[in-house]
Amino acid sequence: MPRYYSVSRIQDGMISFVFSLVENTRRIRPPLRGVCTSYLVSRSEGDVIYVYRRRNTDFRPVEARCLVMIGAGSGVSPYLGFLDHITANSRECSTVTLVTGNRYKALDSIYREEFHHFVGRGVLTSYFTAQSRDEGSKHRYVQDVIRDYADSFVEKLEEGAVFYVCGDAKGLGVDVYSAFKSIIARKKQLSEEDAEEFMMQKKRQKLYLEDIWS
């Protein structure tokens, strides 16, 4: 079975992408490792790896006044390319918001320096981070950021911002979608069914786009 990865950046003839090494050591000897990730880790410089491109027609930067990008772990990968694209094409958005999540800020904050660079250049308007295992972290998960800044996110949803969600389907995909339904229901005083319909409408309008995997 093929394994799909989002390209994070194409620069100077080089293609970059991010993956997390999957290794399950719980009561398993020897450890159960991911087939593709362990293969990639074992490669050395100069080795040839055969890949093919699968075109993504929806999950890409679009012309919009406001973009919101949400990802956890390696799910932040495509957003580096998004920001490169916005910069290279002199795209002007009123706001570009990025919400990322990982375990430890010091160990696995993927592309943290690059994202701060875009903040400094004014390309990235807001940059929120969540760390699930750092003591004293203000936010543990990306959905905590969504709930804490509910007014801002609801306003963006109502104004037609384009939302991107990238990461694990069973974890991030479900939890982020549920968080948005929750804040929409609370702020707009909607029933659960009406909040679900509101979010489904965003999906049909391609204003809530997902690149998720299981």
ABEGO torsion letter per residue (X at the ends): XBBBBBBABBBGGBBBBBBBBBBBABGBOBBBBBAAAAAAAABBBGBBBBBBBBBBAABBBBBBABBBBBBBEAAAAAAAAAAAAAAAAGBBBABBBBBBBBABAAAABBGAAAAAAAAAAGABABBBBBBAABBGBABABAAAAAAAAAAAAAAAAAAGBBBBBBEBAABAAAAAAAAAAAAAAAAAGBBAAAAAAAAAAAAAAGABBBBBBX
